Amino acid sequence: MKKLSIFFLSFLFCGSFYAQEIIEEDFYSVSLNEIKVLQIFIPAGYDLSEDNYPLAVVLDADDLFETYVSISKLFAKNDKAPNQIIVGISQEIAPYRARDYGYDLTNSYPTQESMHVLQYISEELVPHFKDNYRISDFKTIVGQEITANFANYFLFDKKPVFSAYINLHPALAPDMPAYLESALANLKGKDYFYYASRAQNSPSDVKEKMAHTDANIAQIANSYFHYKFEDFKESSELVCIPKGIASALDHIFTRYARITNKEFNNEIVYLSPLAAMEYLQFRYENIAYLFGKEMAIRMEDFRAIEPVIIGKEGGRFLKGFGEMALKQFPTNPLGNYYIGLYHEKNLDYRKALISYKQGYAKIPENSPQSLDFFQNINRVSKAQQYSKNN
């Protein structure tokens, strides 16, 4: 755990690594009647792509922006999350921070000043990025302490502008827990992701309120709402920034990344072969819909649902599964293997041999797969000979 903490803390000091991908933009806000200087991270290859990109709005950018950018790049590089366009909003002056993100002590609603900031973000900033950048419908907002509490106000709209909320050791307004429970229970129409963390050195009243809030939110039964809370009992708020952001991205983009053992055991293992194949196709359609990225089905995800296709209903959907794989990977032998296995299970050894040999021809001689396919061919050849002799 100590090594992990040090690893993520290293991101706090690597701004020069991605400086060439960050621009600054002066943006005049009508709601605030002032110019905001935005930090904007544009992923490498943006100009060469036609994809849309999820948008992340990072409040408290002075503390969070560099870390969020670095970790998001790491996740994208390892195919755990899509590339994101990230905008940072800074407010270093403490009195102005309380002004911009504060709440009314009598009812925990936004103050008049913080209501203007809400309007600025939802009615000016987000539309500005829609008009000037290729962004998808999936948007994330990130905050810590008072700005984490502030981010929750977007959930109270009938159609919240943000799909994902990252709350790092939030300092919740007195009535916020009750407001949250009501808002989260009534979310509908699309998936929403919510992450919250608590640090070892957070004030005791913050810890108690978050513990109470977590206990109630965890009981919400809403299929559109996906929740994760982490209590970093041995980590300070500083260390919790990179750890929390990394864990939040893992939670938020779980349906973008490869199928995990947990997803297979919870959602796929009980499906019929046809339903599992439809699940796989829908998963990638959903990636395109949510995150704006058209992707071919990963080979690892074909293999992930393979046990259902092979092990149920006598393997009768293996041929269709193999054809799906060949469409995605025509030069890879995986589809030929599934089709060959289909014919072998149906005792059509001639067609099985043809499929296995077609797959074998695609494999380099020094590949470990070569031996596997040769064993398939040898086994079916013997079965074919035995069938002819008997």
Secondary structure, DSSP 8 states (H G I E B T S, - for coil): -HHHHHHHHGGGG-GGGTGGGEEEEEEEETTTTEEEEEEEE--TTGGG----EEEEEESSHHHHHHHHHHHHHHHHHTTSS---EEEEE----HHHHHHHH-B-TTT--B-HHHHHHHHIIIIIIHHHHHHHS-EEEEEEEEEETHHHHHHGGGGGSSS-S-SEEEEES----TTHHHHHHHHHHT--SS-EEEEEEEETTS-HHHHHHHHHHHHHHTT---TTEEEEEEEETT--HHHHHHHHHHHHHHHHTTTTS---HHHIIIIITTS-HHHHHHHHHHHHHHHHHHHS------HHHHHHHHHHHHHSGGGTTHHHHHHHHHHH-TTSTHHHHHHHHHHHHTT-HHHHHHHHHHHHTTS-TTSHHHHHHHHHHHHHHHHHHHHHH-
